[in-house]
Amino acid sequence: MTAPTLTCPLCQNTTFQREQARQDSRWGFTSHRMTLMICQRCRYVLHFYDAHSIFDFN
């Protein structure tokens, strides 16, 4: 069984630039790590949630 191909919901492109992002919670106690997949055609950004931890200070 093959894995599904990631497709941009706006332009149907299948090539993406991968970036890492971090967003702190409202009070700064937790940090949420995300993988961003940026469409190389229209620049639409897909967010994928990785994990969070109260001890994540990076």
VOBA-865020 format. One record per residue: residue in one letter; x, y, z of N, C-alpha, C in turn. Coordinates in steps of 0.02 Angstrom, whole numbers, plus 50000, padded with zeros to 5 digits. Example, Ala and Ser with C-alpha at 12.3 -4.5 7.8 and 13.67 -1.06 7.14 Angstrom:
a506604971650390506154977550390506604983550390s506424988850354506844994750357506455000250394
END
This chain:
m500424994150000500005000050000500445006250000t500335010849955500735016849951500425022549992a500845026850016500615032550055500275037650009p499755040950033499425046049991499895051949977t499805055149921500205060949902499885067249930l500295071349962500045077749988499895082349929t499295085149928499075089449873498815095949901c499005101549871498765108149893498005108549881p497625110649931496905111249923496695117049877l497145121749864496965127349821497135126249747c497745123949734497965123549664498115116449640q498045111449684498155104449669498885102649655n499355107049672500065105749664500285100349714t500815096749697501055091449742501785092449764t502075098449752502755099749775502725105149829f503085103749885503045108049944503745109349972q503805115050004504395116750043504225115150116r504665111750151504535109850221504915114550268e504555117150318504845121650369504605119450437q504985121350488504795119950558504585126550590a504085126350633503855132350667503695130650740r503675135750781503505134950851503055140750871q502545139250909502095144350934501995143151008d502105148351048502005147951120501265148751136s501065145751191500365146451213500235153551237r499625154951252499425161651272499835164251331w499955160151381500315162251440501045160351439g501275157051386501975155351379502205149251416f501745145251443501935139351481502075133351436t501775133151378501895127551333502105130151265s502425125851228502655127551162502395122251113h502105124451059501825119851010502265119850948r502515113950931502935113250872502515110950813m502635113950755502255112350696502725111350636t502505107250591502835106650526502405110450477l502715114950440502355118750389502545116050321m502045114550281502155112450212501895118150168i502355121350131502195127250092502175125450019c501605126449988501525124749917502005128949875q502385125649832502875129249791502545133049734r501925131749719501585135349665501225141549691c500775140649740500355146349762500535148949831r501005145549866501255147549932500755146549988y500235142649977499755140950030500125136850083v499985138050147500345134750201499875129750236l500105123550238499755118250275500125117250341h499755117350397500045116550463499935109450488f500465106250513500415099650543500705100050613y500295098150661500475098650731500945092950750d501505094550782501985089350803501865087250875a502015091650922501945089950993501995096251035h501875095551099501985101151145502205098451212s502565102751248502795100851314502885107051357i502735106451420502845112051465503595113351475f504015108351460504745109051468505095110751403d504745112251350505045113751286505235121251283f505865122751294506095129651294506505131351232n506565126951184506965128251124506595132751076
END
